[in-house]
Amino acid sequence: MALTRKQKESLVDNYKVDIESSSNIVLLKQSGIPVNEINKLRNSIVEFGAKMVVVKKRVFLSTAISSGLGEVSLDDLEGSVIALFSSGENEYLPLKEVSKFVKQAKKEKKLFELVYLGGWYDSEWKDSSYVSEIAELPTKDELLSKFAFLMNYPLRSFAVGVDQIAKKGE
């Protein structure tokens, strides 16, 4: 269904507000995702101050270019596109949430697709592999727990060894 000029202007205004309030924007290709599933994902990323919106590609790209973001070809954005706007100190956690959602769907053998197309970081377009790598980076809490384990492991091994020697001496 074609949009009227007034509807397009409203979309442009909404996109401008979202673009200006975001520190990074990621585009995802989606197909076949039931509404209840996408709403679960949308609700889970709201906790991190992020927003997911299904976008009209031409209108969104023209708004992105006029807002100073790097140019992207319409040919690079195939299918239905979702924009993920995130900002704040937890700007990368929504990506982890999307990755977790996709992994869970594959595990449950659900027949839908949600794929990274790319994103704007520091107003520069990055491809899907860049976004995927960022999504797989461990969080600060995960890194701290791994570090604590690494620090604790030698002490634990030493304690187990001393305990075994003590039992052998009895």
N, C-alpha and C positions, 0 to 999 in steps of 0.2 A: 504494500500500500504506500503510495507516494505521500510525502509529508508536505504540508503547506509551508509557505514562507515563514509564517508566524511560529509554527512548530519548530522549524529549523533554527530560527533565531533564539528560541527558548533553549534548544539543545546546545547551541553554541555558548550561550551564557552559562549553562550548567557545567559544560566541559571546561570553560575558562576558569571558573571557580575551583573545580576539582584539580586542574593542572597547576594553578597558582598555589594551592594549599598543599601540594604533594612534593616530597623530596625526590621520589622516584616513581615511575609509572611503568608497569609491565603489561604487555598485551598477551592474551592467551587465546588459542583457538579452541572452541568447544563444539561438540556435536553429540547429540543424543542424551544429554544429561537431564534426568527428570527434575522438575521444578523443586520437589522436596529435597533432593540431594544438593542442588546448587544453593538452596536457602540455608541448609546446614552449614555449608562452606562459608557462605556470606556472613552468617551469624558468628562463626568461629573466628573470622578475621577482624570483625568489628572490635573485638576485645583489644586488639593491637592498634586501634586507631586507623584502620585501613577501610577502604571502600571498594566494592566491586560493582561495575556497571557494564551491561551489554551496550555496546556502542554502534552507532551508524558510522561505518568506516570513512566514507568520504568527508562527512561533516566533522568527524573527530580529527582526521588528519589535517584538514585545512585549519582547524582551530589550534592544533598542536603547532603547526608551522607558524601561524600568526602569533603564538605565545612564545616563540623563540626556541622551540625544541628542534632537534635535528630532523631533517626531512627523511621520510620513509616512503617507499614506493607502494602503491596500492596493490601491486602484484605480489608483494611479500606477505600480505595479509589475506589469506584465503579462508573462506568459510565464515562462520559466525564468530565475532570477536568480542572478548570481554577485556575491559581495562581494569587493572588493579592499581588503585591509587594508595600509596602509603607514605607516612611521614612520622616524625618523632624519633625517639631514641630506639624504638623497636621496629624500624622501617623494614628490616629483612625478615622478621618473624612471620609476616603473612605469606612470604614465599615458602617458608618451611611448612606452614599449615597447608598450603596448596599441594606441596610435594607429598605430605603425609596423606592427604585426601586421595591423591592419585594412586599412591602405593596401596592404600586400603581398598580402593576400587578394583585394582588389578588382583589383589589377594582374594577378594570376594567374586572375581570373574564377572564384574559388571560390564555391560557392553556400551560404554560411552568413552568419549575422548576429551581430554583436557591437556593441551600441549602449549608450552611456552613458545611464543613467536619472537619475542625480544622485548626490549624495554629502554627507557631513557634514564640514564644515570648522569648527573651533572649536565643535563641538557644535550647529551650525546647519545645517539642510538647505538645500542649493543645488541648483538644477535642472540639467538636462543641458547647457544652453548654457554655464553657468558652468564645468562640469567640462571640456567640450570646449575652451573657451578656455584653461584651465590646461594641458591636454594639448598644446596647440599652441605654448605659450610656448617660446622657445629656452632651452637650458641655459646655464649659466655659461661653459662651454668654447666653445659656439657664439657667444655674445655677445663673448667675448674675441677669437676669431678674426675676427669681423666688424669689431671695433674696430681690430685690427691691420691688416686690409686697408685700412680707411678712412684710417688714419694713413700707410700705406705708399703709397697710390695717388698722392698729389700728388708725392712724391719720385720715384716710378717714372716718372710722366708728364714731369717735369722732365728726368730722365736721358735718356729717349727723345728728347725735343726737342733737347737739347744734342748727342746722338749724331747726329741727323739734320742739324743745322747743321754739325757737324764733317765729315760725309760730303759735304755739299754744297760745303763750302769746299775740299775736296781736288781 
